[in-house]
């Protein structure tokens, strides 16, 4: 993988400690996350980050899980069942 490809931003969804939500979000921003959505009541947030910064996000105290966003393309409704 080239260096520029590893720095391409990817979408991520994180589960964090809801009791420390604001503190953890601040730490994630400092680690390189651009926050695009917050759900503090359930302790989740979404954002973008360069691929090579994902380990830094996972290392933040209070992060319980990190998943990369995925795109799923469904076939058109009139296509044959597979």
N, CA, C and O atoms as a MOPAC input file, in Angstrom:
PM7 MOZYME 1SCF
protein

 N      0.85000 1    -1.17500 1     0.00000 1
 C      0.00000 1     0.00000 1     0.00000 1
 C      0.89300 1     1.23400 1     0.00000 1
 O      1.86400 1     1.30100 1     0.75300 1
 N      0.57800 1     2.17600 1    -0.81300 1
 C      1.39800 1     3.38300 1    -0.87000 1
 C      1.11200 1     4.27000 1     0.33100 1
 O      0.07000 1     4.14800 1     0.97500 1
 N      2.04200 1     5.15700 1     0.62100 1
 C      1.87900 1     6.04300 1     1.77500 1
 C      0.66200 1     6.93100 1     1.62300 1
 O     -0.04400 1     7.17000 1     2.60300 1
 N      0.39200 1     7.43300 1     0.41500 1
 C     -0.76100 1     8.30900 1     0.22900 1
 C     -2.06600 1     7.55800 1     0.41700 1
 O     -3.04300 1     8.13200 1     0.89700 1
 N     -2.10200 1     6.27000 1     0.04500 1
 C     -3.32300 1     5.48800 1     0.22900 1
 C     -3.61300 1     5.27900 1     1.71400 1
 O     -4.77600 1     5.26300 1     2.11700 1
 N     -2.56800 1     5.11900 1     2.53700 1
 C     -2.79100 1     4.90100 1     3.96200 1
 C     -3.29500 1     6.16500 1     4.65000 1
 O     -3.86600 1     6.09000 1     5.73800 1
 N     -3.09000 1     7.32200 1     4.02900 1
 C     -3.53200 1     8.57700 1     4.62300 1
 C     -4.91300 1     9.00100 1     4.12100 1
 O     -5.43900 1    10.02400 1     4.55900 1
 N     -5.50500 1     8.22600 1     3.20700 1
 C     -6.84700 1     8.54400 1     2.71300 1
 C     -7.84300 1     8.45600 1     3.86500 1
 O     -7.79000 1     7.50300 1     4.64300 1
 N     -8.74700 1     9.42000 1     3.99500 1
 C     -9.72000 1     9.34100 1     5.08500 1
 C    -10.72000 1     8.21000 1     4.84700 1
 O    -11.18200 1     7.98600 1     3.72800 1
 N    -11.03500 1     7.51400 1     5.92200 1
 C    -12.03800 1     6.46100 1     5.88900 1
 C    -13.08800 1     6.77200 1     6.94300 1
 O    -12.79600 1     7.41000 1     7.95400 1
 N    -14.30000 1     6.32100 1     6.70300 1
 C    -15.36400 1     6.49600 1     7.67100 1
 C    -15.26700 1     5.44600 1     8.76500 1
 O    -14.98600 1     4.27800 1     8.50000 1
 N    -15.50100 1     5.87500 1     9.98900 1
 C    -15.48100 1     4.95900 1    11.12700 1
 C    -16.67700 1     5.23300 1    12.03000 1
 O    -17.20600 1     6.34300 1    12.08000 1
 N    -17.08400 1     4.18500 1    12.74000 1
 C    -18.12300 1     4.27900 1    13.75900 1
 C    -17.49900 1     3.74600 1    15.03900 1
 O    -16.90800 1     2.66700 1    15.04800 1
 N    -17.63400 1     4.50500 1    16.11600 1
 C    -17.01700 1     4.12100 1    17.37900 1
 C    -18.05500 1     3.98300 1    18.47500 1
 O    -19.02400 1     4.74000 1    18.53900 1
 N    -17.83200 1     3.00000 1    19.33800 1
 C    -18.60100 1     2.87200 1    20.57200 1
 C    -17.65600 1     3.28800 1    21.68800 1
 O    -16.53700 1     2.78500 1    21.78300 1
 N    -18.11300 1     4.21100 1    22.53400 1
 C    -17.26700 1     4.72000 1    23.61400 1
 C    -18.03700 1     4.66700 1    24.92300 1
 O    -19.25300 1     4.47700 1    24.93400 1
 N    -17.31900 1     4.83600 1    26.01900 1
 C    -17.91900 1     4.85800 1    27.34600 1
 C    -18.90700 1     6.03000 1    27.42600 1
 O    -18.49000 1     7.18800 1    27.40600 1
 N    -20.21000 1     5.73900 1    27.51500 1
 C    -21.18500 1     6.84300 1    27.51700 1
 C    -21.08100 1     7.74600 1    28.74400 1
 O    -21.49400 1     8.90500 1    28.68900 1
 N    -20.54000 1     7.24100 1    29.83900 1
 C    -20.39600 1     8.05900 1    31.04200 1
 C    -19.28000 1     9.08500 1    30.91300 1
 O    -19.22400 1    10.04700 1    31.67900 1
 N    -18.38200 1     8.88200 1    29.93400 1
 C    -17.25600 1     9.80300 1    29.71500 1
 C    -17.27900 1    10.31500 1    28.27700 1
 O    -16.23000 1    10.63200 1    27.71600 1
 N    -18.44900 1    10.39700 1    27.68400 1
 C    -18.58300 1    10.67000 1    26.25400 1
 C    -17.80900 1    11.90900 1    25.81200 1
 O    -16.98500 1    11.81800 1    24.90200 1
 N    -18.04700 1    13.04400 1    26.42300 1
 C    -17.40500 1    14.29700 1    25.99400 1
 C    -15.88800 1    14.20600 1    26.11000 1
 O    -15.17300 1    14.65900 1    25.21600 1
 N    -15.39500 1    13.63600 1    27.18600 1
 C    -13.95200 1    13.48900 1    27.39700 1
 C    -13.32300 1    12.59800 1    26.31500 1
 O    -12.26400 1    12.92300 1    25.77600 1
 N    -13.98100 1    11.47900 1    26.00400 1
 C    -13.44800 1    10.54700 1    25.00200 1
 C    -13.49900 1    11.17800 1    23.61100 1
 O    -12.55600 1    11.03400 1    22.83300 1
 N    -14.58400 1    11.87100 1    23.29400 1
 C    -14.69300 1    12.53200 1    21.98200 1
 C    -13.57700 1    13.56500 1    21.82200 1
 O    -12.97300 1    13.65800 1    20.75300 1
 N    -13.29900 1    14.33300 1    22.86100 1
 C    -12.20400 1    15.30600 1    22.78800 1
 C    -10.86700 1    14.61000 1    22.51500 1
 O    -10.07300 1    15.08400 1    21.70300 1
 N    -10.62200 1    13.49600 1    23.18900 1
 C     -9.37700 1    12.74700 1    22.98300 1
 C     -9.30700 1    12.18400 1    21.56700 1
 O     -8.23500 1    12.16100 1    20.96200 1
 N    -10.43700 1    11.73300 1    21.03700 1
 C    -10.47100 1    11.20700 1    19.66800 1
 C    -10.18200 1    12.31100 1    18.65200 1
 O     -9.48100 1    12.08000 1    17.66600 1
 N    -10.71100 1    13.48600 1    18.88400 1
 C    -10.41100 1    14.61800 1    17.99300 1
 C     -8.91400 1    14.93000 1    18.00800 1
 O     -8.31300 1    15.16200 1    16.95800 1
 N     -8.32200 1    14.93400 1    19.18800 1
 C     -6.87900 1    15.18100 1    19.29300 1
 C     -6.07200 1    14.09100 1    18.59400 1
 O     -4.96000 1    14.34300 1    18.13000 1
 N     -6.62700 1    12.88300 1    18.51700 1
 C     -5.93600 1    11.76000 1    17.86000 1
 C     -6.14200 1    11.75800 1    16.34900 1
 O     -5.58100 1    10.91200 1    15.65300 1
 N     -6.95100 1    12.70600 1    15.82400 1
 C     -7.09100 1    12.82600 1    14.37900 1
 C     -8.46600 1    12.58900 1    13.80800 1
 O     -8.63600 1    12.65800 1    12.59100 1
 N     -9.46400 1    12.31100 1    14.64100 1
 C    -10.82000 1    12.04800 1    14.14600 1
 C    -11.54100 1    13.34900 1    13.81600 1
 O    -11.52200 1    14.29800 1    14.60000 1
 N    -12.17800 1    13.38300 1    12.64700 1
 C    -13.10700 1    14.45500 1    12.30000 1
 C    -14.50300 1    13.90300 1    12.56400 1
 O    -14.96600 1    13.01700 1    11.84500 1
 N    -15.17200 1    14.41600 1    13.58300 1
 C    -16.47200 1    13.90000 1    13.99900 1
 C    -17.55000 1    14.38500 1    13.03000 1
 O    -17.63000 1    15.57200 1    12.71400 1
 N    -18.38200 1    13.44100 1    12.56400 1
 C    -19.48300 1    13.78700 1    11.66100 1
 C    -20.85000 1    13.54200 1    12.29200 1
 O    -21.86200 1    14.02500 1    11.78300 1
 N    -20.88800 1    12.80100 1    13.38800 1
 C    -22.15400 1    12.54500 1    14.06800 1
 C    -21.91500 1    12.03900 1    15.47300 1
 O    -20.97800 1    11.28100 1    15.72100 1
 N    -22.77400 1    12.46400 1    16.40100 1
 C    -22.63900 1    12.05900 1    17.80200 1
 C    -23.97600 1    11.56600 1    18.33000 1
 O    -25.01700 1    12.16600 1    18.06400 1
 N    -23.94300 1    10.47000 1    19.07700 1
 C    -25.10500 1     9.91800 1    19.75400 1
 C    -24.71400 1     9.65200 1    21.20600 1
 O    -24.50700 1     8.50200 1    21.59100 1
 N    -24.61200 1    10.71700 1    22.01800 1
 C    -24.07400 1    10.58100 1    23.37200 1
 C    -24.89700 1     9.67900 1    24.28700 1
 O    -24.33300 1     9.04100 1    25.17600 1
 N    -26.20100 1     9.60800 1    24.09700 1
 C    -27.03400 1     8.79900 1    24.98300 1
 C    -26.65700 1     7.32600 1    24.88400 1
 O    -26.66100 1     6.61300 1    25.88800 1
 N    -26.33100 1     6.86900 1    23.67400 1
 C    -25.96400 1     5.46300 1    23.49800 1
 C    -24.45500 1     5.25400 1    23.43000 1
 O    -23.99100 1     4.11600 1    23.36400 1
 N    -23.68500 1     6.34000 1    23.44500 1
 C    -22.23000 1     6.23600 1    23.45800 1
 C    -21.61600 1     5.86000 1    22.13200 1
 O    -20.64300 1     5.10700 1    22.08900 1
 N    -22.17600 1     6.37900 1    21.03600 1
 C    -21.58700 1     6.11100 1    19.72600 1
 C    -21.36200 1     7.42400 1    18.98600 1
 O    -22.02100 1     8.43100 1    19.24200 1
 N    -20.41100 1     7.37600 1    18.06100 1
 C    -20.17300 1     8.51400 1    17.19700 1
 C    -19.58500 1     8.02100 1    15.89400 1
 O    -19.07300 1     6.90400 1    15.80600 1
 N    -19.66400 1     8.86500 1    14.89200 1
 C    -19.10200 1     8.53400 1    13.58100 1
 C    -18.18700 1     9.67000 1    13.15900 1
 O    -18.27400 1    10.79000 1    13.66300 1
 N    -17.30800 1     9.34800 1    12.22100 1
 C    -16.39300 1    10.35800 1    11.73700 1
 C    -15.50100 1     9.81600 1    10.64300 1
 O    -15.68000 1     8.70000 1    10.15400 1
 N    -14.52600 1    10.64600 1    10.26900 1
 C    -13.53900 1    10.24200 1     9.27500 1
 C    -12.16400 1    10.44400 1     9.86900 1
 O    -11.94700 1    11.31700 1    10.71000 1
 N    -11.23500 1     9.61400 1     9.41100 1
 C     -9.86600 1     9.65600 1     9.91800 1
 C     -8.95800 1     9.06300 1     8.84700 1
 O     -9.36900 1     8.14700 1     8.13400 1
 N     -7.74300 1     9.56400 1     8.72100 1
 C     -6.80200 1     8.89200 1     7.81600 1
 C     -6.59700 1     7.43900 1     8.28200 1
 O     -6.48600 1     7.16700 1     9.47700 1
 N     -6.55100 1     6.53600 1     7.33200 1
 C     -6.42100 1     5.10200 1     7.63500 1
 C     -5.27800 1     4.82800 1     8.61400 1
 O     -5.41200 1     3.99100 1     9.50700 1
 N     -4.17200 1     5.52200 1     8.45000 1
 C     -3.01400 1     5.24600 1     9.29800 1
 C     -3.16500 1     5.76100 1    10.73100 1
 O     -2.29600 1     5.50400 1    11.56400 1
 N     -4.24900 1     6.48300 1    11.03800 1
 C     -4.49700 1     6.98100 1    12.39900 1
 C     -5.45600 1     6.08600 1    13.18300 1
 O     -5.71200 1     6.34200 1    14.35900 1
 N     -5.99100 1     5.03300 1    12.54400 1
 C     -6.94700 1     4.15300 1    13.22600 1
 C     -6.34900 1     3.53400 1    14.49400 1
 O     -7.03300 1     3.51000 1    15.51700 1
 N     -5.10300 1     3.03200 1    14.48000 1
 C     -4.54900 1     2.49600 1    15.73600 1
 C     -4.51900 1     3.52500 1    16.86900 1
 O     -4.70700 1     3.16600 1    18.03100 1
 N     -4.28800 1     4.79000 1    16.54400 1
 C     -4.28200 1     5.83600 1    17.57500 1
 C     -5.67100 1     6.01500 1    18.16800 1
 O     -5.80200 1     6.26600 1    19.36600 1
 N     -6.71100 1     5.88900 1    17.34800 1
 C     -8.07700 1     6.00300 1    17.86300 1
 C     -8.39700 1     4.81900 1    18.76900 1
 O     -8.97600 1     4.98800 1    19.84200 1
 N     -8.01500 1     3.61900 1    18.33100 1
 C     -8.29700 1     2.42400 1    19.12400 1
 C     -7.58700 1     2.45800 1    20.47600 1
 O     -8.04200 1     1.82400 1    21.42800 1
 N     -6.48300 1     3.18800 1    20.56900 1
 C     -5.71000 1     3.26700 1    21.80900 1
 C     -6.26300 1     4.28700 1    22.80100 1
 O     -5.81100 1     4.33100 1    23.94500 1
 N     -7.22500 1     5.10000 1    22.39200 1
 C     -7.77600 1     6.12200 1    23.29200 1
 C     -8.55600 1     5.43100 1    24.41500 1
 O     -9.41700 1     4.58800 1    24.16200 1
 N     -8.24000 1     5.80300 1    25.66100 1
 C     -8.94300 1     5.25500 1    26.81600 1
 C    -10.42100 1     5.63300 1    26.74200 1
 O    -10.75800 1     6.80900 1    26.60800 1
 N    -11.29200 1     4.64500 1    26.82700 1
 C    -12.73300 1     4.87600 1    26.74200 1
 C    -13.33600 1     4.39800 1    25.43500 1
 O    -14.55900 1     4.34000 1    25.31100 1
 N    -12.49800 1     4.05100 1    24.44300 1
 C    -13.00700 1     3.49600 1    23.18900 1
 C    -13.26700 1     2.01300 1    23.40600 1
 O    -12.36300 1     1.26100 1    23.76800 1
 N    -14.50500 1     1.60200 1    23.18400 1
 C    -14.88800 1     0.20800 1    23.38800 1
 C    -14.84300 1    -0.59200 1    22.09000 1
 O    -14.56300 1    -1.79000 1    22.11700 1
 N    -15.11500 1     0.05100 1    20.95000 1
 C    -15.08300 1    -0.63800 1    19.65400 1
 C    -14.94600 1     0.39400 1    18.54900 1
 O    -15.40700 1     1.52900 1    18.67200 1
 N    -14.30100 1    -0.02600 1    17.46000 1
 C    -14.15900 1     0.81100 1    16.27400 1
 C    -14.41800 1    -0.06500 1    15.06100 1
 O    -13.80300 1    -1.12000 1    14.90400 1
 N    -15.32500 1     0.37200 1    14.20900 1
 C    -15.61500 1    -0.33500 1    12.95800 1
 C    -15.47500 1     0.63100 1    11.80700 1
 O    -15.86800 1     1.79400 1    11.90700 1
 N    -14.91300 1     0.14900 1    10.71200 1
 C    -14.87400 1     0.94700 1     9.48000 1
 C    -16.26100 1     0.93100 1     8.85100 1
 O    -16.94000 1    -0.09600 1     8.84500 1
 N    -16.67500 1     2.08700 1     8.31800 1
 C    -17.95200 1     2.13800 1     7.61100 1
 C    -17.84000 1     1.31000 1     6.34800 1
 O    -16.79000 1     1.25600 1     5.70800 1
 N    -18.94400 1     0.66600 1     6.00100 1
 C    -18.98200 1    -0.15000 1     4.78600 1
 C    -20.17400 1     0.28000 1     3.95100 1
 O    -21.20700 1     0.69400 1     4.47700 1
 N    -20.01200 1     0.17400 1     2.64500 1
 C    -21.09800 1     0.47000 1     1.72400 1
 C    -21.59600 1    -0.84400 1     1.14200 1
 O    -20.81000 1    -1.65800 1     0.65700 1
 N    -22.89800 1    -1.04300 1     1.19400 1
 C    -23.50700 1    -2.24100 1     0.63500 1
 C    -24.39200 1    -1.81000 1    -0.52000 1
 O    -25.24100 1    -0.93200 1    -0.36500 1
 N    -24.19500 1    -2.42700 1    -1.67500 1
 C    -25.00000 1    -2.11500 1    -2.85100 1
 C    -25.98500 1    -3.25600 1    -3.07900 1
 O    -25.58200 1    -4.38500 1    -3.35800 1
 N    -27.25700 1    -2.96100 1    -2.95900 1
 C    -28.28900 1    -3.96500 1    -3.20900 1
 C    -28.66200 1    -3.94800 1    -4.68400 1
 O    -28.61800 1    -2.89800 1    -5.32500 1
 N    -29.03300 1    -5.12000 1    -5.23300 1
 C    -29.46300 1    -5.14100 1    -6.62900 1
 C    -30.81300 1    -4.43000 1    -6.76700 1
 O    -31.55000 1    -4.29300 1    -5.79000 1
 N    -31.12800 1    -3.98400 1    -7.97200 1
 C    -32.43200 1    -3.33700 1    -8.18400 1
 C    -33.57400 1    -4.30500 1    -7.84600 1
 O    -33.40700 1    -5.51900 1    -7.96300 1
 N    -34.72300 1    -3.78100 1    -7.43200 1
 C    -35.84100 1    -4.64600 1    -7.03800 1
 C    -36.31500 1    -5.59100 1    -8.13900 1
 O    -36.84300 1    -6.66300 1    -7.84400 1
 N    -36.13500 1    -5.21100 1    -9.39900 1
 C    -36.61600 1    -6.07500 1   -10.49800 1
 C    -35.56300 1    -7.05400 1   -10.98500 1
 O    -35.79600 1    -7.74000 1   -11.98100 1
 N    -34.41000 1    -7.14800 1   -10.32200 1
 C    -33.39000 1    -8.10800 1   -10.75200 1
 C    -33.74800 1    -9.51000 1   -10.24000 1
 O    -34.43100 1    -9.64000 1    -9.22400 1
 N    -33.29300 1   -10.55000 1   -10.93200 1
 C    -33.61000 1   -11.91900 1   -10.48800 1
 C    -32.96300 1   -12.19800 1    -9.13000 1
 O    -31.88200 1   -11.70000 1    -8.81700 1
 N    -33.65600 1   -13.00400 1    -8.34600 1
 C    -33.12400 1   -13.37500 1    -7.02800 1
 C    -31.85000 1   -14.18800 1    -7.20900 1
 O    -31.72300 1   -14.95400 1    -8.16400 1
 N    -30.91700 1   -14.01900 1    -6.29400 1
 C    -29.64700 1   -14.74700 1    -6.42200 1
 C    -29.47100 1   -15.70100 1    -5.28600 1
 O    -28.46200 1   -16.40300 1    -5.22000 1

